[in-house]
Amino acid sequence: MPPTTPTAPPTLVWFRRDLRDYDHRALSAALACGGPVYCIFVFDTDILDALPSRTDRRVAFIHGCVVELDAALRTRGGGLIVRHGRAVSLIPALARELEVTAVYANRDYEPAAKIRDNEVAAALTASGIAFHTFKDQCLFERNEVLTQAGGHFTVFTPYKNAWLKRLTSHDWLPATTLEGRLCVPKNETGLPTLSDIGFDTGNLAELGIHAGMAGARTRWQDFQVRMDRYHRLRDYPAARGVSYLSVDLRFGTLSLRELVAFAATTPGEGAKAWLNELIWRDFYFMVLDTHPQVVTQCFKVAFDALRWDDWPEGLHAWQQGRTGYPLVDAAMRQLLHSGWMHNRLRMVTASFLCKDLGIDWRLGEAWFAAQLNDFDLAANNGGWQWAASTGCDAQPWFRIFNPVTQSEKFDPEGRFIRRYVPELAKVPDKFIHAPWKMSAAQQTDCGVWIGRDYPAPIVDHTRARTNTLARYKQLE
């Protein structure tokens, strides 16, 4: 009789922020081993228990992605094992139960995630099980783009130039060997519902946000036909100018390599400008990975000595969109309603909190972290430290956005303002950016009284600017 071919041992793929079944580095590597491949996703209570609300759109979005991913894996003979609990305990326990020889996962660069993965790796090693991780959520990571002296970049433009110089078509090749023996334990029960893990559905359906790979593909196809206008429309919140793909990049329902390939090979200023944004994303991953102290400290250490104002009422007014500055308020109300905010407005609102209200950037960062569907620690921290002038390659501290001129420039007709601040709907274009300048008669004519129907400005921008310059100048 011919000798029997030995069967390769089973492996386990741990899905995290990579909720797709194609161009997936960890899944590809596991399938290439030739043995049975199990797949798991954990609703990690170390993360979920820290969320401020049981109606968190992100959890609902992830749940939708998990349901779709499970269905996709089942069409290929497998399925998704879903658990609810502490990943640091569940992953090693399941690996031992399934008698796998290795666990495969794509790398995460957040400090807490790195600690978690080190704990999982130690527990697996103690059981004789390997833990393999792969680069998947960024194109170039930690030490792949360095200065000529071999250090890490702290300024974006030279980083971008080095990134582009290094880029070749090989870098965006999709992961291969996605055929193989997917399987699922015979006694595996159905997926938990949102209520099973203690969460509600929220308003994703009302907002028209479709989770999973199919929703991501629809958004991506829509943006491809609009990309040539991206550089012209991206700063105008009333226009359909941005990609709306940030949540898909955050949870990996699209492959970054696919997006980079398209942007890098598409001619025109729109594709060039959008590729620049994808490079910023890699830049902030690198900064967080190599300087984890930025989670709680200023990248520019000297600015940790800044003395911020303790103003809970001002913070609350900003959070609720009640500052008296229409563009700022419209943006903050958009965030409350939808869990998303236009990128130009993220800069405007962050600058307003730090440099008009004089409030610590960390409080604003925490509010965005709690509200944003696409919250990503690297980008959120990088953006806030940029606005506060405390980060790497941040705007100069003496550059302070004027919320009125920003409004006049980027929402000239007040279309965005009127959508999210409906009490100003009848205010003439002449006053929509600064409605407190209307006379009493004009306020009566348009049916809105400043201070009663809509708040008066909680700060005077000119005076706030003077205070901010003095605050920063002390540290020179």
Kinemage of the C-alpha trace (Angstrom):
@kinemage 1
@onewidth
@group {chain A} dominant
@subgroup {mainchain}
@vectorlist {calphas} color= white
{ca met a 1} P 0.000 0.000 0.000
{ca pro a 2} L 1.252 3.537 -0.761
{ca pro a 3} L 2.312 5.548 2.302
{ca thr a 4} L -0.328 7.859 3.689
{ca thr a 5} L 0.295 11.573 3.465
{ca pro a 6} L 0.605 13.033 6.973
{ca thr a 7} L -2.084 15.527 7.827
{ca ala a 8} L -0.859 19.008 8.724
{ca pro a 9} L -1.838 20.090 12.260
{ca pro a 10} L -4.701 22.533 12.826
{ca thr a 11} L -4.213 26.277 13.308
{ca leu a 12} L -6.373 29.108 14.664
{ca val a 13} L -6.861 32.553 13.064
{ca trp a 14} L -7.803 35.338 15.458
{ca phe a 15} L -9.740 38.127 13.725
{ca arg a 16} L -9.569 41.570 15.358
{ca arg a 17} L -9.672 44.759 13.261
{ca asp a 18} L -9.521 42.860 9.952
{ca leu a 19} L -13.102 41.665 9.439
{ca arg a 20} L -12.886 40.312 5.897
{ca asp a 21} L -12.117 36.943 4.306
{ca tyr a 22} L -9.985 38.178 1.403
{ca asp a 23} L -6.477 39.651 1.143
{ca his a 24} L -5.972 38.788 4.791
{ca arg a 25} L -2.363 38.104 5.750
{ca ala a 26} L -2.967 36.011 8.853
{ca leu a 27} L -5.694 33.899 7.245
{ca ser a 28} L -3.575 33.405 4.146
{ca ala a 29} L -0.560 32.238 6.162
{ca ala a 30} L -2.655 29.789 8.186
{ca leu a 31} L -4.276 28.290 5.096
{ca ala a 32} L -0.868 27.917 3.469
{ca cys a 33} L 0.100 25.462 6.230
{ca gly a 34} L -2.287 22.928 4.705
{ca gly a 35} L -4.056 21.794 7.845
{ca pro a 36} L -7.500 22.555 9.243
{ca val a 37} L -7.987 26.257 9.973
{ca tyr a 38} L -10.322 27.490 12.684
{ca cys a 39} L -11.351 31.152 12.895
{ca ile a 40} L -12.338 33.133 15.985
{ca phe a 41} L -13.552 36.590 16.927
{ca val a 42} L -13.779 37.719 20.551
{ca phe a 43} L -16.095 40.434 21.825
{ca asp a 44} L -13.426 41.422 24.303
{ca thr a 45} L -14.853 42.582 27.624
{ca asp a 46} L -11.590 44.373 28.417
{ca ile a 47} L -12.650 46.758 25.628
{ca leu a 48} L -16.433 46.592 25.847
{ca asp a 49} L -16.656 47.173 29.596
{ca ala a 50} L -14.828 50.482 29.189
{ca leu a 51} L -17.358 51.875 26.700
{ca pro a 52} L -19.549 54.673 28.059
{ca ser a 53} L -22.803 53.475 26.511
{ca arg a 54} L -24.593 50.199 25.840
{ca thr a 55} L -25.878 51.797 22.633
{ca asp a 56} L -22.548 52.063 20.883
{ca arg a 57} L -22.737 52.181 17.104
{ca arg a 58} L -19.289 50.624 16.818
{ca val a 59} L -20.325 47.453 18.615
{ca ala a 60} L -23.403 47.205 16.397
{ca phe a 61} L -21.193 47.752 13.334
{ca ile a 62} L -18.710 45.095 14.465
{ca his a 63} L -21.552 42.671 15.169
{ca gly a 64} L -22.866 43.162 11.633
{ca cys a 65} L -19.376 42.570 10.253
{ca val a 66} L -19.000 39.402 12.317
{ca val a 67} L -22.344 38.028 11.089
{ca glu a 68} L -21.345 38.650 7.479
{ca leu a 69} L -17.838 37.239 7.966
{ca asp a 70} L -19.260 34.080 9.499
{ca ala a 71} L -21.578 33.644 6.502
{ca ala a 72} L -18.680 34.152 4.082
{ca leu a 73} L -16.519 31.582 5.860
{ca arg a 74} L -19.410 29.110 5.922
{ca thr a 75} L -19.722 29.241 2.131
{ca arg a 76} L -16.143 27.966 2.115
{ca gly a 77} L -16.776 25.115 4.525
{ca gly a 78} L -15.797 26.883 7.720
{ca gly a 79} L -17.354 29.402 10.026
{ca leu a 80} L -16.529 31.841 12.783
{ca ile a 81} L -16.196 30.877 16.416
{ca val a 82} L -17.473 33.851 18.421
{ca arg a 83} L -16.803 34.320 22.105
{ca his a 84} L -17.659 37.020 24.662
{ca gly a 85} L -15.153 37.548 27.450
{ca arg a 86} L -11.488 38.375 28.023
{ca ala a 87} L -9.431 37.597 24.943
{ca val a 88} L -6.282 37.093 27.013
{ca ser a 89} L -7.953 34.066 28.607
{ca leu a 90} L -10.219 32.842 25.819
{ca ile a 91} L -7.651 32.618 23.016
{ca pro a 92} L -5.137 30.385 24.851
{ca ala a 93} L -7.968 28.250 26.255
{ca leu a 94} L -9.542 27.682 22.842
{ca ala a 95} L -6.160 27.010 21.249
{ca arg a 96} L -5.552 24.242 23.788
{ca glu a 97} L -9.089 22.882 23.369
{ca leu a 98} L -8.744 22.675 19.595
{ca glu a 99} L -5.205 21.275 19.917
{ca val a 100} L -3.813 23.751 17.407
{ca thr a 101} L -0.077 24.192 16.951
{ca ala a 102} L -0.228 27.918 16.215
{ca val a 103} L -2.431 30.990 16.451
{ca tyr a 104} L -2.292 33.541 13.615
{ca ala a 105} L -3.281 37.209 13.888
{ca asn a 106} L -2.623 40.549 12.223
{ca arg a 107} L -0.655 43.073 14.248
{ca asp a 108} L -2.227 45.871 16.273
{ca tyr a 109} L -0.110 48.893 17.210
{ca glu a 110} L -2.027 50.320 20.149
{ca pro a 111} L -0.229 50.027 23.503
{ca ala a 112} L -3.050 48.124 25.237
{ca ala a 113} L -3.339 45.738 22.285
{ca lys a 114} L 0.399 45.075 22.340
{ca ile a 115} L 0.232 44.258 26.054
{ca arg a 116} L -2.726 41.936 25.399
{ca asp a 117} L -0.900 40.176 22.577
{ca asn a 118} L 2.233 39.724 24.687
{ca glu a 119} L 0.123 38.108 27.422
{ca val a 120} L -1.572 35.830 24.894
{ca ala a 121} L 1.769 34.907 23.336
{ca ala a 122} L 3.219 34.038 26.764
{ca ala a 123} L 0.239 31.838 27.634
{ca leu a 124} L 0.401 30.088 24.273
{ca thr a 125} L 4.151 29.532 24.532
{ca ala a 126} L 3.679 27.966 27.957
{ca ser a 127} L 1.386 25.442 26.262
{ca gly a 128} L 3.775 24.814 23.386
{ca ile a 129} L 1.673 26.791 20.901
{ca ala a 130} L 3.182 29.371 18.554
{ca phe a 131} L 1.805 32.873 18.049
{ca his a 132} L 2.442 34.428 14.626
{ca thr a 133} L 1.511 38.014 13.756
{ca phe a 134} L 1.538 39.812 10.421
{ca lys a 135} L 1.483 43.324 8.998
{ca asp a 136} L -1.950 43.977 7.533
{ca gln a 137} L -3.586 47.244 8.652
{ca cys a 138} L -0.832 49.521 7.344
{ca leu a 139} L 1.386 49.389 4.280
{ca phe a 140} L 4.673 50.193 6.024
{ca glu a 141} L 5.168 49.728 9.732
{ca arg a 142} L 7.564 50.556 12.546
{ca asn a 143} L 11.074 50.339 11.022
{ca glu a 144} L 10.261 50.111 7.331
{ca val a 145} L 10.421 53.841 6.591
{ca leu a 146} L 13.379 55.442 8.360
{ca thr a 147} L 15.488 58.581 8.082
{ca gln a 148} L 18.898 58.365 6.439
{ca ala a 149} L 20.341 58.223 9.948
{ca gly a 150} L 18.196 55.177 10.713
{ca gly a 151} L 15.749 56.924 13.029
{ca his a 152} L 12.016 57.399 12.967
{ca phe a 153} L 10.547 60.409 11.217
{ca thr a 154} L 8.820 63.066 13.307
{ca val a 155} L 7.854 65.338 10.395
{ca phe a 156} L 5.295 64.155 7.860
{ca thr a 157} L 6.567 65.546 4.552
{ca pro a 158} L 9.997 63.842 4.599
{ca tyr a 159} L 8.252 60.700 5.847
{ca lys a 160} L 5.844 60.870 2.916
{ca asn a 161} L 8.693 61.349 0.454
{ca ala a 162} L 10.561 58.358 1.867
{ca trp a 163} L 7.323 56.316 1.919
{ca leu a 164} L 6.652 57.066 -1.746
{ca lys a 165} L 10.270 56.400 -2.700
{ca arg a 166} L 10.071 52.971 -1.103
{ca leu a 167} L 6.674 52.081 -2.580
{ca thr a 168} L 6.571 49.482 -5.370
{ca ser a 169} L 3.761 47.420 -6.839
{ca his a 170} L 5.011 44.481 -4.774
{ca asp a 171} L 3.904 46.283 -1.586
{ca trp a 172} L 0.247 46.244 -2.541
{ca leu a 173} L 0.070 42.669 -3.808
{ca pro a 174} L -2.843 40.891 -2.111
{ca ala a 175} L -2.258 38.023 0.264
{ca thr a 176} L -2.328 34.726 -1.618
{ca thr a 177} L -3.231 31.104 -0.854
{ca leu a 178} L -6.721 31.849 0.366
{ca glu a 179} L -7.912 28.385 -0.586
{ca gly a 180} L -7.629 25.707 2.045
{ca arg a 181} L -9.355 23.669 4.683
{ca leu a 182} L -11.557 25.976 6.731
{ca cys a 183} L -13.503 24.287 9.486
{ca val a 184} L -15.574 24.950 12.603
{ca pro a 185} L -16.078 22.792 15.710
{ca lys a 186} L -19.053 20.445 15.393
{ca asn a 187} L -20.548 21.564 18.694
{ca glu a 188} L -20.294 25.292 17.890
{ca thr a 189} L -23.584 27.082 18.553
{ca gly a 190} L -24.948 30.113 16.719
{ca leu a 191} L -23.552 33.613 16.997
{ca pro a 192} L -24.520 35.716 20.011
{ca thr a 193} L -26.923 38.561 19.417
{ca leu a 194} L -26.118 42.135 20.366
{ca ser a 195} L -28.377 41.811 23.393
{ca asp a 196} L -26.527 38.641 24.399
{ca ile a 197} L -23.379 40.718 24.857
{ca gly a 198} L -25.265 43.567 26.519
{ca phe a 199} L -25.629 46.108 23.696
{ca asp a 200} L -28.420 47.709 21.676
{ca thr a 201} L -28.588 48.250 17.924
{ca gly a 202} L -28.437 52.062 17.969
{ca asn a 203} L -29.264 54.043 14.842
{ca leu a 204} L -26.993 52.477 12.210
{ca ala a 205} L -29.960 51.495 10.046
{ca glu a 206} L -31.445 54.990 10.292
{ca leu a 207} L -28.102 56.447 9.220
{ca gly a 208} L -27.861 54.054 6.284
{ca ile a 209} L -24.546 52.614 7.472
{ca his a 210} L -24.272 49.018 6.238
{ca ala a 211} L -21.718 46.936 8.116
{ca gly a 212} L -19.417 44.346 6.658
{ca met a 213} L -17.599 43.707 3.418
{ca ala a 214} L -20.641 44.280 1.215
{ca gly a 215} L -21.310 47.725 2.667
{ca ala a 216} L -17.623 48.568 2.421
{ca arg a 217} L -17.520 47.477 -1.214
{ca thr a 218} L -20.481 49.727 -2.045
{ca arg a 219} L -18.807 52.712 -0.391
{ca trp a 220} L -15.521 51.991 -2.131
{ca gln a 221} L -17.118 51.711 -5.571
{ca asp a 222} L -18.964 54.964 -4.976
{ca phe a 223} L -15.752 56.778 -4.052
{ca gln a 224} L -13.807 55.457 -7.031
{ca val a 225} L -16.012 57.423 -9.413
{ca arg a 226} L -15.694 60.538 -7.226
{ca met a 227} L -11.982 60.364 -6.529
{ca asp a 228} L -11.020 62.722 -9.349
{ca arg a 229} L -12.857 65.511 -7.477
{ca tyr a 230} L -11.470 64.673 -4.051
{ca his a 231} L -8.778 67.373 -3.977
{ca arg a 232} L -11.336 70.073 -4.850
{ca leu a 233} L -14.247 69.038 -2.632
{ca arg a 234} L -12.642 67.363 0.383
{ca asp a 235} L -12.760 70.476 2.607
{ca tyr a 236} L -16.437 71.322 2.082
{ca pro a 237} L -18.704 69.468 4.530
{ca ala a 238} L -21.888 70.184 2.561
{ca ala a 239} L -20.411 68.475 -0.525
{ca arg a 240} L -20.010 64.744 -1.098
{ca gly a 241} L -16.272 65.087 -1.399
{ca val a 242} L -14.605 62.668 1.017
{ca ser a 243} L -14.307 58.890 0.815
{ca tyr a 244} L -16.485 57.878 3.817
{ca leu a 245} L -14.220 54.820 4.126
{ca ser a 246} L -12.688 55.567 7.517
{ca val a 247} L -14.876 53.069 9.377
{ca asp a 248} L -13.982 50.377 6.833
{ca leu a 249} L -10.280 51.071 7.255
{ca arg a 250} L -10.736 51.026 11.022
{ca phe a 251} L -12.348 47.584 11.101
{ca gly a 252} L -10.636 46.099 8.068
{ca thr a 253} L -13.715 45.437 5.947
{ca leu a 254} L -11.627 46.676 3.034
{ca ser a 255} L -8.027 45.819 2.237
{ca leu a 256} L -5.665 48.768 2.578
{ca arg a 257} L -3.466 47.248 -0.119
{ca glu a 258} L -6.334 47.352 -2.586
{ca leu a 259} L -6.974 51.021 -1.830
{ca val a 260} L -3.300 51.990 -2.105
{ca ala a 261} L -2.985 50.112 -5.385
{ca phe a 262} L -5.911 52.022 -6.867
{ca ala a 263} L -4.779 55.428 -5.607
{ca ala a 264} L -1.151 54.923 -6.637
{ca thr a 265} L -2.016 53.843 -10.177
{ca thr a 266} L -4.830 56.308 -10.871
{ca pro a 267} L -3.744 59.546 -12.549
{ca gly a 268} L -4.917 62.931 -11.342
{ca glu a 269} L -4.724 65.241 -8.364
{ca gly a 270} L -7.667 63.608 -6.612
{ca ala a 271} L -5.989 60.213 -6.318
{ca lys a 272} L -2.708 61.863 -5.339
{ca ala a 273} L -4.389 63.827 -2.542
{ca trp a 274} L -6.193 60.759 -1.228
{ca leu a 275} L -3.042 58.638 -1.264
{ca asn a 276} L -1.508 61.385 0.856
{ca glu a 277} L -4.206 60.747 3.474
{ca leu a 278} L -3.433 57.026 3.492
{ca ile a 279} L 0.220 57.902 4.093
{ca trp a 280} L -0.806 60.097 7.049
{ca arg a 281} L -2.541 57.008 8.433
{ca asp a 282} L 0.686 54.971 8.249
{ca phe a 283} L 2.593 57.909 9.763
{ca tyr a 284} L 0.347 58.053 12.824
{ca phe a 285} L 0.542 54.268 13.276
{ca met a 286} L 4.324 54.562 13.271
{ca val a 287} L 4.268 57.425 15.775
{ca leu a 288} L 1.993 55.539 18.174
{ca asp a 289} L 3.978 52.323 17.817
{ca thr a 290} L 7.334 54.001 18.487
{ca his a 291} L 6.180 56.682 20.964
{ca pro a 292} L 3.402 55.064 23.051
{ca gln a 293} L 3.692 57.820 25.650
{ca val a 294} L 1.651 60.082 23.338
{ca val a 295} L -1.495 58.365 24.611
{ca thr a 296} L -1.307 60.463 27.767
{ca gln a 297} L 1.522 62.936 27.138
{ca cys a 298} L 2.404 65.580 24.588
{ca phe a 299} L 4.743 64.409 21.855
{ca lys a 300} L 6.570 67.701 22.381
{ca val a 301} L 7.450 67.151 26.031
{ca ala a 302} L 7.775 70.859 26.822
{ca phe a 303} L 4.058 71.347 26.193
{ca asp a 304} L 3.140 69.047 29.079
{ca ala a 305} L 3.682 72.174 31.156
{ca leu a 306} L 0.813 74.018 29.443
{ca arg a 307} L -1.744 75.268 31.945
{ca trp a 308} L -5.197 74.584 30.564
{ca asp a 309} L -8.412 76.159 31.844
{ca asp a 310} L -10.687 74.093 34.073
{ca trp a 311} L -14.040 74.932 32.492
{ca pro a 312} L -16.585 72.079 32.696
{ca glu a 313} L -19.403 74.297 31.395
{ca gly a 314} L -17.362 75.247 28.332
{ca leu a 315} L -16.494 71.601 27.666
{ca his a 316} L -20.156 70.591 27.944
{ca ala a 317} L -21.276 73.386 25.596
{ca trp a 318} L -18.685 72.233 23.055
{ca gln a 319} L -19.731 68.577 23.395
{ca gln a 320} L -23.396 69.386 22.860
{ca gly a 321} L -22.937 71.883 20.010
{ca arg a 322} L -24.008 74.930 22.055
{ca thr a 323} L -20.997 77.252 21.745
{ca gly a 324} L -22.719 79.976 19.707
{ca tyr a 325} L -20.374 79.427 16.751
{ca pro a 326} L -22.570 77.815 14.053
{ca leu a 327} L -19.947 75.758 12.186
{ca val a 328} L -18.508 74.373 15.409
{ca asp a 329} L -21.978 73.557 16.731
{ca ala a 330} L -23.099 71.948 13.476
{ca ala a 331} L -20.025 69.725 13.468
{ca met a 332} L -20.468 68.663 17.088
{ca arg a 333} L -24.147 67.894 16.520
{ca gln a 334} L -23.262 65.870 13.433
{ca leu a 335} L -20.943 63.825 15.654
{ca leu a 336} L -23.640 63.261 18.283
{ca his a 337} L -26.219 62.248 15.690
{ca ser a 338} L -24.145 60.077 13.397
{ca gly a 339} L -20.872 59.153 15.103
{ca trp a 340} L -18.968 60.747 12.255
{ca met a 341} L -17.468 64.143 11.522
{ca his a 342} L -15.999 65.643 8.379
{ca asn a 343} L -12.194 65.839 8.551
{ca arg a 344} L -11.994 69.609 8.045
{ca leu a 345} L -14.422 70.021 10.922
{ca arg a 346} L -12.409 67.710 13.160
{ca met a 347} L -9.591 70.228 12.830
{ca val a 348} L -11.864 73.237 13.350
{ca thr a 349} L -13.607 71.841 16.425
{ca ala a 350} L -10.356 70.613 17.971
{ca ser a 351} L -8.694 73.978 17.456
{ca phe a 352} L -11.742 75.678 18.956
{ca leu a 353} L -11.646 73.553 22.113
{ca cys a 354} L -7.919 74.010 22.707
{ca lys a 355} L -7.312 77.524 21.435
{ca asp a 356} L -10.648 79.314 21.892
{ca leu a 357} L -11.885 77.607 25.042
{ca gly a 358} L -8.416 76.882 26.448
{ca ile a 359} L -9.359 73.300 27.379
{ca asp a 360} L -6.887 70.407 27.459
{ca trp a 361} L -6.728 68.504 24.175
{ca arg a 362} L -6.934 65.204 26.082
{ca leu a 363} L -10.535 65.960 27.086
{ca gly a 364} L -11.474 66.564 23.467
{ca glu a 365} L -9.644 63.464 22.343
{ca ala a 366} L -11.537 61.390 24.898
{ca trp a 367} L -14.887 62.789 23.688
{ca phe a 368} L -14.083 61.931 20.083
{ca ala a 369} L -12.921 58.478 21.198
{ca ala a 370} L -16.296 57.868 22.816
{ca gln a 371} L -18.346 59.160 19.867
{ca leu a 372} L -16.573 58.348 16.596
{ca asn a 373} L -17.630 55.242 14.675
{ca asp a 374} L -14.202 55.244 13.045
{ca phe a 375} L -12.275 55.911 16.258
{ca asp a 376} L -8.682 54.885 15.805
{ca leu a 377} L -6.304 55.738 18.627
{ca ala a 378} L -3.357 56.528 16.346
{ca ala a 379} L -5.244 58.920 14.068
{ca asn a 380} L -7.343 60.449 16.839
{ca asn a 381} L -4.350 61.157 19.044
{ca gly a 382} L -2.320 62.421 16.108
{ca gly a 383} L -5.098 64.725 14.960
{ca trp a 384} L -5.708 66.194 18.394
{ca gln a 385} L -2.035 66.763 19.104
{ca trp a 386} L -1.724 68.379 15.660
{ca ala a 387} L -4.564 70.783 16.446
{ca ala a 388} L -3.191 71.554 19.909
{ca ser a 389} L 0.313 72.118 18.474
{ca thr a 390} L 1.711 69.558 20.921
{ca gly a 391} L 2.352 66.704 18.479
{ca cys a 392} L 4.873 65.781 15.848
{ca asp a 393} L 4.651 67.973 12.751
{ca ala a 394} L 1.772 69.834 14.384
{ca gln a 395} L 0.503 73.196 13.230
{ca pro a 396} L 2.495 76.039 14.839
{ca trp a 397} L 1.054 77.107 18.187
{ca phe a 398} L 0.457 80.616 16.913
{ca arg a 399} L -1.757 79.325 14.105
{ca ile a 400} L -5.296 79.535 15.427
{ca phe a 401} L -8.331 78.764 13.302
{ca asn a 402} L -10.916 81.526 13.279
{ca pro a 403} L -14.250 79.667 13.506
{ca val a 404} L -16.069 82.398 11.560
{ca thr a 405} L -13.645 82.657 8.651
{ca gln a 406} L -13.419 78.840 8.487
{ca ser a 407} L -17.212 78.805 8.246
{ca glu a 408} L -17.275 81.476 5.544
{ca lys a 409} L -14.645 79.647 3.516
{ca phe a 410} L -15.801 76.048 3.758
{ca asp a 411} L -19.584 76.392 4.179
{ca pro a 412} L -20.150 79.680 2.322
{ca glu a 413} L -23.899 79.231 1.837
{ca gly a 414} L -24.453 77.736 5.280
{ca arg a 415} L -25.866 74.512 3.844
{ca phe a 416} L -24.101 72.306 6.355
{ca ile a 417} L -24.899 74.639 9.239
{ca arg a 418} L -28.611 74.724 8.443
{ca arg a 419} L -28.761 70.937 8.277
{ca tyr a 420} L -27.467 70.399 11.810
{ca val a 421} L -28.471 73.680 13.456
{ca pro a 422} L -32.060 73.948 12.196
{ca glu a 423} L -32.899 76.855 14.492
{ca leu a 424} L -30.733 78.967 12.163
{ca ala a 425} L -32.509 77.768 9.016
{ca lys a 426} L -34.020 81.165 8.196
{ca val a 427} L -30.965 83.254 9.033
{ca pro a 428} L -29.731 85.074 5.902
{ca asp a 429} L -26.441 83.963 4.339
{ca lys a 430} L -24.946 87.292 5.413
{ca phe a 431} L -25.314 86.365 9.084
{ca ile a 432} L -25.313 82.544 9.067
{ca his a 433} L -21.661 82.391 10.158
{ca ala a 434} L -22.018 84.988 12.936
{ca pro a 435} L -25.732 85.275 13.786
{ca trp a 436} L -25.053 87.402 16.886
{ca lys a 437} L -24.331 90.294 14.520
{ca met a 438} L -28.006 90.509 13.559
{ca ser a 439} L -30.001 93.421 14.910
{ca ala a 440} L -33.057 92.803 17.067
{ca ala a 441} L -35.306 93.465 14.085
{ca gln a 442} L -33.369 91.036 11.906
{ca gln a 443} L -33.562 88.348 14.597
{ca thr a 444} L -37.316 88.850 14.768
{ca asp a 445} L -37.617 88.608 10.983
{ca cys a 446} L -35.898 85.220 10.826
{ca gly a 447} L -37.522 83.873 14.003
{ca val a 448} L -34.430 83.276 16.088
{ca trp a 449} L -33.313 85.271 19.121
{ca ile a 450} L -29.646 84.931 20.016
{ca gly a 451} L -29.348 83.982 23.658
{ca arg a 452} L -32.814 82.438 23.704
{ca asp a 453} L -33.274 80.225 20.624
{ca tyr a 454} L -29.581 79.857 19.871
{ca pro a 455} L -26.719 80.640 22.272
{ca ala a 456} L -24.605 83.741 22.076
{ca pro a 457} L -20.878 83.003 21.625
{ca ile a 458} L -19.461 81.611 24.859
{ca val a 459} L -16.107 83.248 24.115
{ca asp a 460} L -14.896 86.181 22.078
{ca his a 461} L -12.500 84.760 19.498
{ca thr a 462} L -10.203 87.788 19.433
{ca arg a 463} L -9.796 87.774 23.197
{ca ala a 464} L -9.417 83.975 23.278
{ca arg a 465} L -6.696 84.168 20.638
{ca thr a 466} L -4.743 86.660 22.750
{ca asn a 467} L -5.031 84.381 25.793
{ca thr a 468} L -3.879 81.354 23.813
{ca leu a 469} L -0.838 83.121 22.414
{ca ala a 470} L 0.126 84.121 25.945
{ca arg a 471} L -0.418 80.553 27.216
{ca tyr a 472} L 1.955 79.047 24.650
{ca lys a 473} L 4.464 81.877 24.628
{ca gln a 474} L 5.262 81.243 28.302
{ca leu a 475} L 6.913 77.979 27.247
{ca glu a 476} L 9.246 79.500 24.661
